[in-house]
Amino acid sequence: MGGLKYYERTKLLIELIEKKKTGRPGELARKLGIKERMVYNLLDDLRLTLGQEISYCKEQRSYCFLEKNL
């Protein structure tokens, strides 16, 4: 089976989000070597695991971690 393993994909996804370099969902899917639908599943898993909100920013053309208001 080709492509990155789940852990490696997740690690790369976190790095891309932190750098604000994910691109649009289709671009992100190509970077991760997965289908676009899997991008949404991976983002949902990451939201649950980290307990942090992730949102797409149109201006930056990237997914971003949202800051929590305390």
CHARMM internal coordinates of N, CA and C (Angstrom, degrees):
IC EDIT
DIST 1 N 1 CA 1.4538
DIST 1 CA 1 C 1.5157
ANGL 1 N 1 CA 1 C 108.89
DIST 1 C 2 N 1.3416
ANGL 1 CA 1 C 2 N 117.52
DIHE 1 N 1 CA 1 C 2 N 126.72
DIST 2 N 2 CA 1.4525
ANGL 1 C 2 N 2 CA 121.28
DIHE 1 CA 1 C 2 N 2 CA -176.65
DIST 2 CA 2 C 1.5138
ANGL 2 N 2 CA 2 C 112.39
DIHE 1 C 2 N 2 CA 2 C -85.35
DIST 2 C 3 N 1.3181
ANGL 2 CA 2 C 3 N 114.36
DIHE 2 N 2 CA 2 C 3 N 175.39
DIST 3 N 3 CA 1.4646
ANGL 2 C 3 N 3 CA 119.62
DIHE 2 CA 2 C 3 N 3 CA 176.55
DIST 3 CA 3 C 1.5103
ANGL 3 N 3 CA 3 C 112.62
DIHE 2 C 3 N 3 CA 3 C 90.21
DIST 3 C 4 N 1.3088
ANGL 3 CA 3 C 4 N 113.86
DIHE 3 N 3 CA 3 C 4 N -179.83
DIST 4 N 4 CA 1.4604
ANGL 3 C 4 N 4 CA 120.71
DIHE 3 CA 3 C 4 N 4 CA -179.14
DIST 4 CA 4 C 1.5149
ANGL 4 N 4 CA 4 C 111.06
DIHE 3 C 4 N 4 CA 4 C -82.92
DIST 4 C 5 N 1.3015
ANGL 4 CA 4 C 5 N 115.85
DIHE 4 N 4 CA 4 C 5 N 150.31
DIST 5 N 5 CA 1.4562
ANGL 4 C 5 N 5 CA 120.19
DIHE 4 CA 4 C 5 N 5 CA 176.22
DIST 5 CA 5 C 1.5259
ANGL 5 N 5 CA 5 C 108.86
DIHE 4 C 5 N 5 CA 5 C -74.92
DIST 5 C 6 N 1.3176
ANGL 5 CA 5 C 6 N 116.20
DIHE 5 N 5 CA 5 C 6 N 163.12
DIST 6 N 6 CA 1.4676
ANGL 5 C 6 N 6 CA 122.19
DIHE 5 CA 5 C 6 N 6 CA -176.32
DIST 6 CA 6 C 1.5282
ANGL 6 N 6 CA 6 C 111.85
DIHE 5 C 6 N 6 CA 6 C -52.55
DIST 6 C 7 N 1.3239
ANGL 6 CA 6 C 7 N 117.39
DIHE 6 N 6 CA 6 C 7 N -48.09
DIST 7 N 7 CA 1.4677
ANGL 6 C 7 N 7 CA 121.12
DIHE 6 CA 6 C 7 N 7 CA -178.70
DIST 7 CA 7 C 1.5129
ANGL 7 N 7 CA 7 C 110.84
DIHE 6 C 7 N 7 CA 7 C -61.17
DIST 7 C 8 N 1.3252
ANGL 7 CA 7 C 8 N 117.03
DIHE 7 N 7 CA 7 C 8 N -44.89
DIST 8 N 8 CA 1.4633
ANGL 7 C 8 N 8 CA 121.48
DIHE 7 CA 7 C 8 N 8 CA -178.89
DIST 8 CA 8 C 1.5244
ANGL 8 N 8 CA 8 C 110.57
DIHE 7 C 8 N 8 CA 8 C -65.65
DIST 8 C 9 N 1.3351
ANGL 8 CA 8 C 9 N 117.00
DIHE 8 N 8 CA 8 C 9 N -39.65
DIST 9 N 9 CA 1.4662
ANGL 8 C 9 N 9 CA 121.12
DIHE 8 CA 8 C 9 N 9 CA 177.68
DIST 9 CA 9 C 1.5166
ANGL 9 N 9 CA 9 C 110.33
DIHE 8 C 9 N 9 CA 9 C -62.19
DIST 9 C 10 N 1.3373
ANGL 9 CA 9 C 10 N 115.33
DIHE 9 N 9 CA 9 C 10 N -45.80
DIST 10 N 10 CA 1.4604
ANGL 9 C 10 N 10 CA 120.31
DIHE 9 CA 9 C 10 N 10 CA -178.53
DIST 10 CA 10 C 1.5225
ANGL 10 N 10 CA 10 C 110.57
DIHE 9 C 10 N 10 CA 10 C -62.75
DIST 10 C 11 N 1.3188
ANGL 10 CA 10 C 11 N 116.37
DIHE 10 N 10 CA 10 C 11 N -44.11
DIST 11 N 11 CA 1.4654
ANGL 10 C 11 N 11 CA 121.13
DIHE 10 CA 10 C 11 N 11 CA 178.84
DIST 11 CA 11 C 1.5274
ANGL 11 N 11 CA 11 C 110.37
DIHE 10 C 11 N 11 CA 11 C -61.66
DIST 11 C 12 N 1.3257
ANGL 11 CA 11 C 12 N 117.43
DIHE 11 N 11 CA 11 C 12 N -45.15
DIST 12 N 12 CA 1.4569
ANGL 11 C 12 N 12 CA 121.57
DIHE 11 CA 11 C 12 N 12 CA 178.48
DIST 12 CA 12 C 1.5244
ANGL 12 N 12 CA 12 C 110.53
DIHE 11 C 12 N 12 CA 12 C -64.15
DIST 12 C 13 N 1.3160
ANGL 12 CA 12 C 13 N 117.58
DIHE 12 N 12 CA 12 C 13 N -40.64
DIST 13 N 13 CA 1.4582
ANGL 12 C 13 N 13 CA 121.42
DIHE 12 CA 12 C 13 N 13 CA 178.78
DIST 13 CA 13 C 1.5230
ANGL 13 N 13 CA 13 C 110.85
DIHE 12 C 13 N 13 CA 13 C -60.79
DIST 13 C 14 N 1.3168
ANGL 13 CA 13 C 14 N 117.88
DIHE 13 N 13 CA 13 C 14 N -45.09
DIST 14 N 14 CA 1.4657
ANGL 13 C 14 N 14 CA 121.73
DIHE 13 CA 13 C 14 N 14 CA 178.27
DIST 14 CA 14 C 1.5258
ANGL 14 N 14 CA 14 C 110.21
DIHE 13 C 14 N 14 CA 14 C -60.18
DIST 14 C 15 N 1.3228
ANGL 14 CA 14 C 15 N 117.35
DIHE 14 N 14 CA 14 C 15 N -45.27
DIST 15 N 15 CA 1.4637
ANGL 14 C 15 N 15 CA 121.21
DIHE 14 CA 14 C 15 N 15 CA 179.16
DIST 15 CA 15 C 1.5273
ANGL 15 N 15 CA 15 C 111.40
DIHE 14 C 15 N 15 CA 15 C -60.67
DIST 15 C 16 N 1.3344
ANGL 15 CA 15 C 16 N 116.65
DIHE 15 N 15 CA 15 C 16 N -44.23
DIST 16 N 16 CA 1.4634
ANGL 15 C 16 N 16 CA 120.56
DIHE 15 CA 15 C 16 N 16 CA -179.88
DIST 16 CA 16 C 1.5205
ANGL 16 N 16 CA 16 C 111.32
DIHE 15 C 16 N 16 CA 16 C -65.79
DIST 16 C 17 N 1.3260
ANGL 16 CA 16 C 17 N 117.45
DIHE 16 N 16 CA 16 C 17 N -38.71
DIST 17 N 17 CA 1.4667
ANGL 16 C 17 N 17 CA 120.33
DIHE 16 CA 16 C 17 N 17 CA 177.82
DIST 17 CA 17 C 1.5234
ANGL 17 N 17 CA 17 C 110.11
DIHE 16 C 17 N 17 CA 17 C -65.78
DIST 17 C 18 N 1.3297
ANGL 17 CA 17 C 18 N 117.38
DIHE 17 N 17 CA 17 C 18 N -45.25
DIST 18 N 18 CA 1.4632
ANGL 17 C 18 N 18 CA 121.00
DIHE 17 CA 17 C 18 N 18 CA 179.84
DIST 18 CA 18 C 1.5168
ANGL 18 N 18 CA 18 C 111.86
DIHE 17 C 18 N 18 CA 18 C -60.52
DIST 18 C 19 N 1.3328
ANGL 18 CA 18 C 19 N 117.16
DIHE 18 N 18 CA 18 C 19 N -37.17
DIST 19 N 19 CA 1.4677
ANGL 18 C 19 N 19 CA 121.95
DIHE 18 CA 18 C 19 N 19 CA 179.67
DIST 19 CA 19 C 1.5295
ANGL 19 N 19 CA 19 C 112.28
DIHE 18 C 19 N 19 CA 19 C -84.98
DIST 19 C 20 N 1.3377
ANGL 19 CA 19 C 20 N 115.93
DIHE 19 N 19 CA 19 C 20 N -5.45
DIST 20 N 20 CA 1.4659
ANGL 19 C 20 N 20 CA 122.95
DIHE 19 CA 19 C 20 N 20 CA -176.73
DIST 20 CA 20 C 1.5288
ANGL 20 N 20 CA 20 C 110.90
DIHE 19 C 20 N 20 CA 20 C 56.05
DIST 20 C 21 N 1.3338
ANGL 20 CA 20 C 21 N 114.78
DIHE 20 N 20 CA 20 C 21 N 49.32
DIST 21 N 21 CA 1.4585
ANGL 20 C 21 N 21 CA 121.93
DIHE 20 CA 20 C 21 N 21 CA -178.29
DIST 21 CA 21 C 1.5271
ANGL 21 N 21 CA 21 C 112.14
DIHE 20 C 21 N 21 CA 21 C -130.75
DIST 21 C 22 N 1.3376
ANGL 21 CA 21 C 22 N 116.99
DIHE 21 N 21 CA 21 C 22 N 34.64
DIST 22 N 22 CA 1.4606
ANGL 21 C 22 N 22 CA 118.76
DIHE 21 CA 21 C 22 N 22 CA -178.89
DIST 22 CA 22 C 1.5206
ANGL 22 N 22 CA 22 C 111.74
DIHE 21 C 22 N 22 CA 22 C -78.53
DIST 22 C 23 N 1.3296
ANGL 22 CA 22 C 23 N 117.09
DIHE 22 N 22 CA 22 C 23 N -33.27
DIST 23 N 23 CA 1.4546
ANGL 22 C 23 N 23 CA 120.52
DIHE 22 CA 22 C 23 N 23 CA -172.26
DIST 23 CA 23 C 1.5239
ANGL 23 N 23 CA 23 C 109.12
DIHE 22 C 23 N 23 CA 23 C 76.72
DIST 23 C 24 N 1.3139
ANGL 23 CA 23 C 24 N 115.33
DIHE 23 N 23 CA 23 C 24 N -172.44
DIST 24 N 24 CA 1.4652
ANGL 23 C 24 N 24 CA 120.62
DIHE 23 CA 23 C 24 N 24 CA 178.59
DIST 24 CA 24 C 1.5229
ANGL 24 N 24 CA 24 C 109.43
DIHE 23 C 24 N 24 CA 24 C -71.28
DIST 24 C 25 N 1.3470
ANGL 24 CA 24 C 25 N 117.27
DIHE 24 N 24 CA 24 C 25 N 165.43
DIST 25 N 25 CA 1.4687
ANGL 24 C 25 N 25 CA 119.42
DIHE 24 CA 24 C 25 N 25 CA -177.02
DIST 25 CA 25 C 1.5332
ANGL 25 N 25 CA 25 C 114.34
DIHE 24 C 25 N 25 CA 25 C -53.50
DIST 25 C 26 N 1.3207
ANGL 25 CA 25 C 26 N 118.21
DIHE 25 N 25 CA 25 C 26 N -39.92
DIST 26 N 26 CA 1.4654
ANGL 25 C 26 N 26 CA 120.59
DIHE 25 CA 25 C 26 N 26 CA 178.62
DIST 26 CA 26 C 1.5175
ANGL 26 N 26 CA 26 C 112.38
DIHE 25 C 26 N 26 CA 26 C -65.31
DIST 26 C 27 N 1.3320
ANGL 26 CA 26 C 27 N 115.78
DIHE 26 N 26 CA 26 C 27 N -40.42
DIST 27 N 27 CA 1.4716
ANGL 26 C 27 N 27 CA 120.59
DIHE 26 CA 26 C 27 N 27 CA 177.30
DIST 27 CA 27 C 1.5262
ANGL 27 N 27 CA 27 C 110.48
DIHE 26 C 27 N 27 CA 27 C -65.53
DIST 27 C 28 N 1.3298
ANGL 27 CA 27 C 28 N 115.24
DIHE 27 N 27 CA 27 C 28 N -42.88
DIST 28 N 28 CA 1.4616
ANGL 27 C 28 N 28 CA 120.15
DIHE 27 CA 27 C 28 N 28 CA 179.73
DIST 28 CA 28 C 1.5260
ANGL 28 N 28 CA 28 C 110.48
DIHE 27 C 28 N 28 CA 28 C -62.27
DIST 28 C 29 N 1.3155
ANGL 28 CA 28 C 29 N 116.81
DIHE 28 N 28 CA 28 C 29 N -40.29
DIST 29 N 29 CA 1.4605
ANGL 28 C 29 N 29 CA 120.99
DIHE 28 CA 28 C 29 N 29 CA 178.05
DIST 29 CA 29 C 1.5259
ANGL 29 N 29 CA 29 C 110.39
DIHE 28 C 29 N 29 CA 29 C -59.34
DIST 29 C 30 N 1.3179
ANGL 29 CA 29 C 30 N 117.23
DIHE 29 N 29 CA 29 C 30 N -43.28
DIST 30 N 30 CA 1.4803
ANGL 29 C 30 N 30 CA 120.69
DIHE 29 CA 29 C 30 N 30 CA 178.57
DIST 30 CA 30 C 1.5266
ANGL 30 N 30 CA 30 C 110.88
DIHE 29 C 30 N 30 CA 30 C -64.87
DIST 30 C 31 N 1.3368
ANGL 30 CA 30 C 31 N 117.46
DIHE 30 N 30 CA 30 C 31 N -41.00
DIST 31 N 31 CA 1.4638
ANGL 30 C 31 N 31 CA 120.82
DIHE 30 CA 30 C 31 N 31 CA 179.71
DIST 31 CA 31 C 1.5250
ANGL 31 N 31 CA 31 C 111.54
DIHE 30 C 31 N 31 CA 31 C -62.58
DIST 31 C 32 N 1.3429
ANGL 31 CA 31 C 32 N 115.63
DIHE 31 N 31 CA 31 C 32 N -35.72
DIST 32 N 32 CA 1.4633
ANGL 31 C 32 N 32 CA 120.60
DIHE 31 CA 31 C 32 N 32 CA -177.94
DIST 32 CA 32 C 1.5216
ANGL 32 N 32 CA 32 C 112.94
DIHE 31 C 32 N 32 CA 32 C -90.28
DIST 32 C 33 N 1.3290
ANGL 32 CA 32 C 33 N 117.09
DIHE 32 N 32 CA 32 C 33 N -9.95
DIST 33 N 33 CA 1.4560
ANGL 32 C 33 N 33 CA 120.86
DIHE 32 CA 32 C 33 N 33 CA 179.62
DIST 33 CA 33 C 1.5188
ANGL 33 N 33 CA 33 C 113.19
DIHE 32 C 33 N 33 CA 33 C 72.99
DIST 33 C 34 N 1.3440
ANGL 33 CA 33 C 34 N 116.14
DIHE 33 N 33 CA 33 C 34 N 34.08
DIST 34 N 34 CA 1.4580
ANGL 33 C 34 N 34 CA 121.23
DIHE 33 CA 33 C 34 N 34 CA -178.89
DIST 34 CA 34 C 1.5282
ANGL 34 N 34 CA 34 C 109.55
DIHE 33 C 34 N 34 CA 34 C -133.26
DIST 34 C 35 N 1.3238
ANGL 34 CA 34 C 35 N 116.34
DIHE 34 N 34 CA 34 C 35 N 173.47
DIST 35 N 35 CA 1.4597
ANGL 34 C 35 N 35 CA 120.98
DIHE 34 CA 34 C 35 N 35 CA 176.40
DIST 35 CA 35 C 1.5266
ANGL 35 N 35 CA 35 C 109.08
DIHE 34 C 35 N 35 CA 35 C -80.50
DIST 35 C 36 N 1.3271
ANGL 35 CA 35 C 36 N 115.26
DIHE 35 N 35 CA 35 C 36 N 156.13
DIST 36 N 36 CA 1.4591
ANGL 35 C 36 N 36 CA 120.15
DIHE 35 CA 35 C 36 N 36 CA -176.80
DIST 36 CA 36 C 1.5331
ANGL 36 N 36 CA 36 C 112.15
DIHE 35 C 36 N 36 CA 36 C -58.55
DIST 36 C 37 N 1.3267
ANGL 36 CA 36 C 37 N 118.00
DIHE 36 N 36 CA 36 C 37 N -38.91
DIST 37 N 37 CA 1.4701
ANGL 36 C 37 N 37 CA 120.94
DIHE 36 CA 36 C 37 N 37 CA 179.12
DIST 37 CA 37 C 1.5337
ANGL 37 N 37 CA 37 C 110.65
DIHE 36 C 37 N 37 CA 37 C -58.62
DIST 37 C 38 N 1.3277
ANGL 37 CA 37 C 38 N 116.50
DIHE 37 N 37 CA 37 C 38 N -37.72
DIST 38 N 38 CA 1.4652
ANGL 37 C 38 N 38 CA 121.02
DIHE 37 CA 37 C 38 N 38 CA 179.87
DIST 38 CA 38 C 1.5320
ANGL 38 N 38 CA 38 C 111.25
DIHE 37 C 38 N 38 CA 38 C -66.68
DIST 38 C 39 N 1.3396
ANGL 38 CA 38 C 39 N 117.30
DIHE 38 N 38 CA 38 C 39 N -28.37
DIST 39 N 39 CA 1.4707
ANGL 38 C 39 N 39 CA 120.87
DIHE 38 CA 38 C 39 N 39 CA 176.87
DIST 39 CA 39 C 1.5231
ANGL 39 N 39 CA 39 C 109.01
DIHE 38 C 39 N 39 CA 39 C -58.83
DIST 39 C 40 N 1.3323
ANGL 39 CA 39 C 40 N 116.70
DIHE 39 N 39 CA 39 C 40 N -46.98
DIST 40 N 40 CA 1.4603
ANGL 39 C 40 N 40 CA 120.57
DIHE 39 CA 39 C 40 N 40 CA -179.36
DIST 40 CA 40 C 1.5268
ANGL 40 N 40 CA 40 C 111.40
DIHE 39 C 40 N 40 CA 40 C -64.11
DIST 40 C 41 N 1.3167
ANGL 40 CA 40 C 41 N 117.07
DIHE 40 N 40 CA 40 C 41 N -38.52
DIST 41 N 41 CA 1.4725
ANGL 40 C 41 N 41 CA 120.70
DIHE 40 CA 40 C 41 N 41 CA 177.23
DIST 41 CA 41 C 1.5279
ANGL 41 N 41 CA 41 C 110.69
DIHE 40 C 41 N 41 CA 41 C -64.73
DIST 41 C 42 N 1.3254
ANGL 41 CA 41 C 42 N 116.38
DIHE 41 N 41 CA 41 C 42 N -43.09
DIST 42 N 42 CA 1.4624
ANGL 41 C 42 N 42 CA 121.43
DIHE 41 CA 41 C 42 N 42 CA 179.82
DIST 42 CA 42 C 1.5293
ANGL 42 N 42 CA 42 C 111.00
DIHE 41 C 42 N 42 CA 42 C -64.58
DIST 42 C 43 N 1.3352
ANGL 42 CA 42 C 43 N 116.78
DIHE 42 N 42 CA 42 C 43 N -41.03
DIST 43 N 43 CA 1.4635
ANGL 42 C 43 N 43 CA 120.79
DIHE 42 CA 42 C 43 N 43 CA 177.43
DIST 43 CA 43 C 1.5308
ANGL 43 N 43 CA 43 C 110.93
DIHE 42 C 43 N 43 CA 43 C -63.56
DIST 43 C 44 N 1.3205
ANGL 43 CA 43 C 44 N 116.89
DIHE 43 N 43 CA 43 C 44 N -41.44
DIST 44 N 44 CA 1.4676
ANGL 43 C 44 N 44 CA 120.72
DIHE 43 CA 43 C 44 N 44 CA 177.62
DIST 44 CA 44 C 1.5242
ANGL 44 N 44 CA 44 C 111.03
DIHE 43 C 44 N 44 CA 44 C -62.72
DIST 44 C 45 N 1.3271
ANGL 44 CA 44 C 45 N 116.79
DIHE 44 N 44 CA 44 C 45 N -43.80
DIST 45 N 45 CA 1.4661
ANGL 44 C 45 N 45 CA 120.89
DIHE 44 CA 44 C 45 N 45 CA 177.54
DIST 45 CA 45 C 1.5224
ANGL 45 N 45 CA 45 C 110.56
DIHE 44 C 45 N 45 CA 45 C -60.32
DIST 45 C 46 N 1.3192
ANGL 45 CA 45 C 46 N 116.24
DIHE 45 N 45 CA 45 C 46 N -42.77
DIST 46 N 46 CA 1.4597
ANGL 45 C 46 N 46 CA 121.58
DIHE 45 CA 45 C 46 N 46 CA -178.74
DIST 46 CA 46 C 1.5318
ANGL 46 N 46 CA 46 C 110.79
DIHE 45 C 46 N 46 CA 46 C -65.62
DIST 46 C 47 N 1.3120
ANGL 46 CA 46 C 47 N 116.72
DIHE 46 N 46 CA 46 C 47 N -40.76
DIST 47 N 47 CA 1.4760
ANGL 46 C 47 N 47 CA 120.36
DIHE 46 CA 46 C 47 N 47 CA 177.24
DIST 47 CA 47 C 1.5286
ANGL 47 N 47 CA 47 C 110.64
DIHE 46 C 47 N 47 CA 47 C -59.22
DIST 47 C 48 N 1.3165
ANGL 47 CA 47 C 48 N 116.24
DIHE 47 N 47 CA 47 C 48 N -44.87
DIST 48 N 48 CA 1.4653
ANGL 47 C 48 N 48 CA 120.35
DIHE 47 CA 47 C 48 N 48 CA -179.53
DIST 48 CA 48 C 1.5251
ANGL 48 N 48 CA 48 C 112.03
DIHE 47 C 48 N 48 CA 48 C -68.24
DIST 48 C 49 N 1.3176
ANGL 48 CA 48 C 49 N 116.07
DIHE 48 N 48 CA 48 C 49 N -42.38
DIST 49 N 49 CA 1.4667
ANGL 48 C 49 N 49 CA 120.85
DIHE 48 CA 48 C 49 N 49 CA -177.46
DIST 49 CA 49 C 1.5198
ANGL 49 N 49 CA 49 C 111.78
DIHE 48 C 49 N 49 CA 49 C -66.79
DIST 49 C 50 N 1.3321
ANGL 49 CA 49 C 50 N 116.59
DIHE 49 N 49 CA 49 C 50 N -45.97
DIST 50 N 50 CA 1.4670
ANGL 49 C 50 N 50 CA 121.12
DIHE 49 CA 49 C 50 N 50 CA -176.65
DIST 50 CA 50 C 1.5194
ANGL 50 N 50 CA 50 C 112.56
DIHE 49 C 50 N 50 CA 50 C -85.93
DIST 50 C 51 N 1.3210
ANGL 50 CA 50 C 51 N 116.71
DIHE 50 N 50 CA 50 C 51 N -19.84
DIST 51 N 51 CA 1.4603
ANGL 50 C 51 N 51 CA 119.82
DIHE 50 CA 50 C 51 N 51 CA -175.87
DIST 51 CA 51 C 1.5122
ANGL 51 N 51 CA 51 C 111.90
DIHE 50 C 51 N 51 CA 51 C 66.18
DIST 51 C 52 N 1.3208
ANGL 51 CA 51 C 52 N 115.67
DIHE 51 N 51 CA 51 C 52 N 30.10
DIST 52 N 52 CA 1.4628
ANGL 51 C 52 N 52 CA 121.15
DIHE 51 CA 51 C 52 N 52 CA -177.24
DIST 52 CA 52 C 1.5189
ANGL 52 N 52 CA 52 C 109.18
DIHE 51 C 52 N 52 CA 52 C -127.48
DIST 52 C 53 N 1.3235
ANGL 52 CA 52 C 53 N 115.94
DIHE 52 N 52 CA 52 C 53 N 142.26
DIST 53 N 53 CA 1.4565
ANGL 52 C 53 N 53 CA 120.53
DIHE 52 CA 52 C 53 N 53 CA -179.80
DIST 53 CA 53 C 1.5198
ANGL 53 N 53 CA 53 C 110.49
DIHE 52 C 53 N 53 CA 53 C -78.38
DIST 53 C 54 N 1.3146
ANGL 53 CA 53 C 54 N 115.40
DIHE 53 N 53 CA 53 C 54 N 139.35
DIST 54 N 54 CA 1.4580
ANGL 53 C 54 N 54 CA 122.54
DIHE 53 CA 53 C 54 N 54 CA 177.68
DIST 54 CA 54 C 1.5174
ANGL 54 N 54 CA 54 C 106.60
DIHE 53 C 54 N 54 CA 54 C -124.69
DIST 54 C 55 N 1.3207
ANGL 54 CA 54 C 55 N 116.06
DIHE 54 N 54 CA 54 C 55 N 130.15
DIST 55 N 55 CA 1.4558
ANGL 54 C 55 N 55 CA 120.36
DIHE 54 CA 54 C 55 N 55 CA -177.66
DIST 55 CA 55 C 1.5240
ANGL 55 N 55 CA 55 C 109.63
DIHE 54 C 55 N 55 CA 55 C -135.62
DIST 55 C 56 N 1.3403
ANGL 55 CA 55 C 56 N 115.30
DIHE 55 N 55 CA 55 C 56 N 154.31
DIST 56 N 56 CA 1.4621
ANGL 55 C 56 N 56 CA 119.78
DIHE 55 CA 55 C 56 N 56 CA 177.46
DIST 56 CA 56 C 1.5204
ANGL 56 N 56 CA 56 C 109.00
DIHE 55 C 56 N 56 CA 56 C -88.50
DIST 56 C 57 N 1.3294
ANGL 56 CA 56 C 57 N 117.22
DIHE 56 N 56 CA 56 C 57 N 129.84
DIST 57 N 57 CA 1.4635
ANGL 56 C 57 N 57 CA 123.49
DIHE 56 CA 56 C 57 N 57 CA 178.49
DIST 57 CA 57 C 1.5269
ANGL 57 N 57 CA 57 C 108.51
DIHE 56 C 57 N 57 CA 57 C -105.37
DIST 57 C 58 N 1.3308
ANGL 57 CA 57 C 58 N 116.28
DIHE 57 N 57 CA 57 C 58 N 115.18
DIST 58 N 58 CA 1.4622
ANGL 57 C 58 N 58 CA 120.66
DIHE 57 CA 57 C 58 N 58 CA -177.95
DIST 58 CA 58 C 1.5268
ANGL 58 N 58 CA 58 C 112.39
DIHE 57 C 58 N 58 CA 58 C -65.78
DIST 58 C 59 N 1.3374
ANGL 58 CA 58 C 59 N 117.53
DIHE 58 N 58 CA 58 C 59 N -37.38
DIST 59 N 59 CA 1.4691
ANGL 58 C 59 N 59 CA 120.13
DIHE 58 CA 58 C 59 N 59 CA -179.37
DIST 59 CA 59 C 1.5286
ANGL 59 N 59 CA 59 C 111.98
DIHE 58 C 59 N 59 CA 59 C -63.57
DIST 59 C 60 N 1.3230
ANGL 59 CA 59 C 60 N 115.86
DIHE 59 N 59 CA 59 C 60 N -41.22
DIST 60 N 60 CA 1.4715
ANGL 59 C 60 N 60 CA 120.28
DIHE 59 CA 59 C 60 N 60 CA -178.13
DIST 60 CA 60 C 1.5138
ANGL 60 N 60 CA 60 C 112.43
DIHE 59 C 60 N 60 CA 60 C -91.25
DIST 60 C 61 N 1.3366
ANGL 60 CA 60 C 61 N 115.90
DIHE 60 N 60 CA 60 C 61 N -7.97
DIST 61 N 61 CA 1.4660
ANGL 60 C 61 N 61 CA 121.78
DIHE 60 CA 60 C 61 N 61 CA -177.32
DIST 61 CA 61 C 1.5275
ANGL 61 N 61 CA 61 C 111.40
DIHE 60 C 61 N 61 CA 61 C 50.53
DIST 61 C 62 N 1.3262
ANGL 61 CA 61 C 62 N 113.33
DIHE 61 N 61 CA 61 C 62 N 49.39
DIST 62 N 62 CA 1.4654
ANGL 61 C 62 N 62 CA 119.33
DIHE 61 CA 61 C 62 N 62 CA -178.04
DIST 62 CA 62 C 1.5239
ANGL 62 N 62 CA 62 C 109.61
DIHE 61 C 62 N 62 CA 62 C -157.65
DIST 62 C 63 N 1.3215
ANGL 62 CA 62 C 63 N 114.70
DIHE 62 N 62 CA 62 C 63 N 154.07
DIST 63 N 63 CA 1.4592
ANGL 62 C 63 N 63 CA 119.42
DIHE 62 CA 62 C 63 N 63 CA 169.36
DIST 63 CA 63 C 1.5212
ANGL 63 N 63 CA 63 C 107.11
DIHE 62 C 63 N 63 CA 63 C -76.55
DIST 63 C 64 N 1.3369
ANGL 63 CA 63 C 64 N 115.86
DIHE 63 N 63 CA 63 C 64 N 146.33
DIST 64 N 64 CA 1.4590
ANGL 63 C 64 N 64 CA 121.39
DIHE 63 CA 63 C 64 N 64 CA -178.22
DIST 64 CA 64 C 1.5349
ANGL 64 N 64 CA 64 C 109.54
DIHE 63 C 64 N 64 CA 64 C -137.15
DIST 64 C 65 N 1.3188
ANGL 64 CA 64 C 65 N 115.62
DIHE 64 N 64 CA 64 C 65 N 150.67
DIST 65 N 65 CA 1.4546
ANGL 64 C 65 N 65 CA 120.40
DIHE 64 CA 64 C 65 N 65 CA 170.65
DIST 65 CA 65 C 1.5087
ANGL 65 N 65 CA 65 C 106.59
DIHE 64 C 65 N 65 CA 65 C -79.28
DIST 65 C 66 N 1.3364
ANGL 65 CA 65 C 66 N 117.11
DIHE 65 N 65 CA 65 C 66 N 131.45
DIST 66 N 66 CA 1.4534
ANGL 65 C 66 N 66 CA 120.56
DIHE 65 CA 65 C 66 N 66 CA 177.56
DIST 66 CA 66 C 1.5132
ANGL 66 N 66 CA 66 C 109.46
DIHE 65 C 66 N 66 CA 66 C -87.91
DIST 66 C 67 N 1.3132
ANGL 66 CA 66 C 67 N 115.26
DIHE 66 N 66 CA 66 C 67 N 138.84
DIST 67 N 67 CA 1.4561
ANGL 66 C 67 N 67 CA 120.75
DIHE 66 CA 66 C 67 N 67 CA 178.62
DIST 67 CA 67 C 1.5175
ANGL 67 N 67 CA 67 C 108.63
DIHE 66 C 67 N 67 CA 67 C -73.73
DIST 67 C 68 N 1.3168
ANGL 67 CA 67 C 68 N 116.07
DIHE 67 N 67 CA 67 C 68 N 139.19
DIST 68 N 68 CA 1.4667
ANGL 67 C 68 N 68 CA 120.98
DIHE 67 CA 67 C 68 N 68 CA 177.87
DIST 68 CA 68 C 1.5220
ANGL 68 N 68 CA 68 C 108.29
DIHE 67 C 68 N 68 CA 68 C -86.27
DIST 68 C 69 N 1.3056
ANGL 68 CA 68 C 69 N 115.42
DIHE 68 N 68 CA 68 C 69 N 134.64
DIST 69 N 69 CA 1.4667
ANGL 68 C 69 N 69 CA 120.61
DIHE 68 CA 68 C 69 N 69 CA 175.37
DIST 69 CA 69 C 1.5213
ANGL 69 N 69 CA 69 C 108.72
DIHE 68 C 69 N 69 CA 69 C -88.32
DIST 69 C 70 N 1.3160
ANGL 69 CA 69 C 70 N 115.24
DIHE 69 N 69 CA 69 C 70 N 116.44
DIST 70 N 70 CA 1.4731
ANGL 69 C 70 N 70 CA 119.38
DIHE 69 CA 69 C 70 N 70 CA -179.37
DIST 70 CA 70 C 1.4975
ANGL 70 N 70 CA 70 C 110.77
DIHE 69 C 70 N 70 CA 70 C -97.30
END
COOR INIT
IC SEED 1 N 1 CA 1 C
IC BUILD
